[in-house]
């Protein structure tokens, strides 16, 4: 391990050590040092002190980051580089350094990266990067508003040493593959800082699916994978997942809890569940777990945790279960990652066991009062996760016409999808409400339910409260999407060809839908062309390019659709023939069907 502030020292590490891999080519440590120094030399000529730094390439980003440090400037790392987002942060930086400027510098030879620059006469001042050099990251928390978090290079150095103490022996010489961006603390630590400090190569490519993973594994050999719960939960259903070889030495996950269902699928396939990291931008890493061993969190090496004091009187729910969840459960942490020696109180509830491990029980700032009853949204979610039909869940307060209610956005387990297929959405929701009624007063139970294939996440794998609430609003087409799921043929026989992949949607068609106006006076019905348009929209969301329509075949309208009904749409995709069959029904009535035939990509 080399301290992060010493990485640009001329003799810090063997010059031929591989820093990163790009396809079949590698970049070595001497080149990294030279390019970072060249960027620093350019930046020293500028007056701007706070540099907003952006590059899609993790290696270019790493060179620029250490160049900014070496020039005595302050790196400011936005979560994305969209004009609107950067405009929101305009008071946080003095200049922007991005891929367009890096390209210009490379074109004029300013950062060509000749290893001969390693011995430049100014190498001594590169050894003097201040260990306390500041860096600014941004976190959106749960509100979506960018919030600056100021840290130091010394804090990151302490954290990479913690990671190496925990898992350095497991990783060994493995190459770091990642599906996460490097513009937030998790990706920055695991994809840039830790590999650089440990002398472990990282891959410049971003792996989005098992096929890309396998391609990079074939090139790199021994690997570890850095990902998020949203991505890890999706991969087991994609082709090639179970045949990854050689198996990565570890899968890392952070940004939220990985569902037990997903964790156990990894354990069944590869022998171990992913290593989950719990922490935040403010605190850095706090604890870890592997759900093939336990669902409790173990504090990381050198991290102290404890349960904080109780909430103030008057904050207790009438429900004893909620009292247990919010009374005396604030997790407090003392860590070298914090940059001070005091205890830091988090907003997470935690329950400790005799071994010093803890289980999270929701957020302290997510306690609502409904009709005089207090309820913790985190506790609602924890109880829902105990039901075998639920894989993931998020709840949100929803403003109604007369009072506030709670909405539950759920992702079903395999068992839940089977219940949905066999008994229907209404029966499933009733079963979930009965399950919650054993723990909570009826007035605080979720009144609105939405079923989705996955929870909405941003680029950092975070689930934003605003995105959860949006799931309960009407779509732009005017209907409310109540449920969507992928359907399998549970009755398929081994001697029969497999059924076509199917996706199912349920939606409520409101009385006020604009398409009913004038169609027809006194007897409104949904126009057939609207059903075709909605079919195309959903088909294109499932199969990108499906709206490149060649023709629609076998179009039939069997029954009119009145206002206020719940419609079901079933799509079946015949990929080799570029055909998507659609069928609409409400209740027991078939109302429309047809086949979308789409063109080959240009």
C-alpha positions, 0 to 999 in steps of 0.5 A: 500500500502507498499513501494516496498523497505519495502516489506521484512521488518518483520512486513510490512504486515500480514503474512497470506496475499495471495501473489499468487495462483497456482491451488488450492494452495496459497502462503502467504506473510511470505513465500514470505519474507522468500524465498526472504531473503534466495535468498538474503543470497545466493547472498551476498556470491557472488562477481558478482554485476549485476545479469541477472535474468530469471524465467518463473514463476512470483512468483519465479521471484518476490522472486529472484528479491527482493532477488537481491535487498536485497543483494545489487545487481543490477537486469538485466532483459533481454527480453528473455533468448535465448543464442543468446540474452544473448550473445548480452547483455554479457557486461550488466551483471556479472552472470545469475540467472535462473530457473535451479539454483533456482531448485538446491537451492530448492533441497538442501533446501536453499530456502525452504521458511519456514515461521520461517525464517521470524524472523531470526536475520538478518531481520533488514538489509532486511528493508534497501533495498535502495529506489534508488536501480537500475534495468536495463530493455531492450527495442528493440524500433522499430529496434529490437536492445536491448537497456538498460533502467536504472530505480530505485525501487523508480520510480517503487514505484511511478508508482504503487502508480499512478496505485493504485490511478487510479484503486485501488478501481475498482480492490479491492480484485481481483486476477490478471490474465495475458497473458503477461510475467513479463520480460518487464515493463508492465508485471513487473508492473501489474503482480508483483510490483503492486499486491505485493505493494497493497497486491493483489494476482496474479495468477502464471499461464499464460492465453493464451485463454478464456478457460484458463481464465475461468478455473482460474476465476472459481478458483479465483473468482473476477479477473482482466486481464492483456493482450496486444492488439494482444491477446485481439483482438484474444480472441473474436473469440475463444470459451468461450469468451462471457461466462466468468463468473464472468466477470473480473472487468477490462481488461488492455491492453498495448504495442500498441493501441487496435483497435476500432473494438476489443474495442467495441466488449468487450464493447458489451460483458462485458459492458466496453472496456478494459482499455488501458495504453499508455507509454514506458519503458523509461517513464513508464505509461503516460495516459489511455483510454477506447474506449467505452467512448472516443478514446482520452488519459487521463493523469494518476493521477499526470502526466503532458503532453503538446505539444512540440515545432515545428520541425525545418524548412525544415522538413515540408511536401508539404501536409497540412495534414502532416504538421498538424501531424508533426508541433508542435505535439511532446508529452512532459511529466513530471512524477514521473515515470521518476526519474527527474523533467524535461520535457521529449520529446517523439517521438510521435505526439499528438493533444490535445483537450480542455479537456486536452486529446490527440490523438496520430498521429504517430511517429515523427521519421517516416517521409519519403521523396519520390520523393521530397514529405514528408510523415508521416507513422503515418499519413498514418496509422491514415487516413487508420484507418478511412476507415471502412474496416481497423481494424489495420494497419502498414506501412513500407518503402521498398527499391526498385530497383530504389526508396523507396516505402511504404508498407501497412500491414493491418488487415481487419474489419468485413466489410473489410472481407465482401468487400474482399469476395464480390469484391476481393483483387484488388478492395479492395486495389483500394478503400483504395488507393482512400481513401488515395488519398483524403489526400496525393499526389499520389507519397507517397501512399503505392504501396505494400499491404499485408492483414493478419489476425493479425499484427506480434507481439513479446512476449511482444506484440510489433510490430517490424518494421523489422517484418512488412517489412518481410511481403513484402518479399518472403516466403522461398517457393519462393512465395509472400503471398499477403493476408490471411483471415478467411472466413465465409459463409455469405449466411448460412441459419438457417435451414442448418448445418454450413459451415466448417471453412475456411482459404483463401490465395492469393499468387503471383507465380514469374517467377523465382520460382525454380520449373519451371526450367525444368518443362517443357522447353519452357512451364513452369508449376508449378508441382502438387507435389508443390501444394500439398506440399504448401497445407500441409504447410499452413494446418499445420500452421493453424492446428498444426499436419496436416503434420502428414499425413495419406493419401491424398484423392480425388486428382485432377489436372484440369488445369496447373499453369503458372508462374507469376499468382496470386493463391488462396488456400482455406482450409476447416477444418473438425476437428471431421474427421481430414480432411482438404480439399484444392482447388487451382484456378487462375482467374476463373480456378480451377487447383487442389483440394484434401483432407488431412487426418491427424493422431491423435496426439500421 
